[in-house]
Amino acid sequence: MAPQQTHILMDETAIRRVLTRIAHEIVERNKGVDNLVLVGIRTRGIYLAERIAERIQEIEAAAVPVLEIDTTPYRDDREPSGVRIENMPAGRDVIHGKKLILFDDVLYTGRTVRAAMDALMDQGRPEMIQLAVLIDRGHRELPIRPDYIGKNVPTAKSEEIEVKLQEVDGEDKVIIIQRGRTE
C-alpha cells in the first residue's frame, strides 16, 4: 500500500472568508433573518452553524437560534440509538413553520443530510429546509443539492476530505487525503 498524500484546501483565513460569504448569502436569500433557525449536524456542522450565527448577529444585529442534531439514529448505514436534537425547547413550535438552514462540514453521498431531514421532520413541519456545506465533494447517492457551498472539490473515491475546526481539533483547515492504491 502506497503512503497517504495530503494537500491543504483551505486554511483558517479561507474558512473565515467562506463562512462570512455564506452568512451574507443566507441573509440575502431569506430577506433577513425573521423565522430563521440554524441547525448544525453533529459533530462539525454545529460549530459551523454557531460561527454563521455570530456573523449574522454582526450583519443584522439579530440573534438566530442554533440547534444541534445527531443523525445517527436515522442513518440507514448505522445502528439506531434514539434521536437527539440538542438546544431544542419542548414543543414543535421551535421548527414548525420556520426556515431551517441545515449545516454540515462535507457533503458526500447525501445520506447524513437525508437522515437530518428525516429527524427534523419528525419534530415538526418547517416552512423550508435549506442546506449549507463547507465542502461539496460530489459522489451523491441521493438527489440532494446544497443551497450554500463554501467550496466545490470534485474528488476521486480514493480521496477523503478532512475538516478540522478549532472547537474540536485545535485548528482550522480543510485537507484532502489521497489514499495509496491497493492492488
Number of C-alpha atoms within 10 A of each C-alpha: 8 9 9 11 11 15 11 12 17 18 14 14 10 16 20 15 12 16 23 19 16 21 23 18 14 21 16 11 10 13 9 15 19 13 16 22 23 26 30 27 24 19 15 20 23 23 22 25 30 20 16 24 21 17 20 22 15 12 14 13 11 14 16 20 16 22 22 23 25 21 27 20 17 22 18 12 10 10 10 12 10 10 17 14 19 14 12 17 10 7 10 14 14 18 24 18 15 19 20 22 20 29 31 26 28 26 26 20 17 18 20 21 24 18 20 27 18 14 21 22 14 11 18 16 17 18 13 13 18 15 20 29 24 24 25 25 20 18 14 14 10 12 9 15 17 18 16 22 20 20 17 14 14 12 16 11 11 10 17 16 23 17 19 18 19 12 11 11 11 9 13 18 19 23 16 18 16 19 16 13 10 6 4
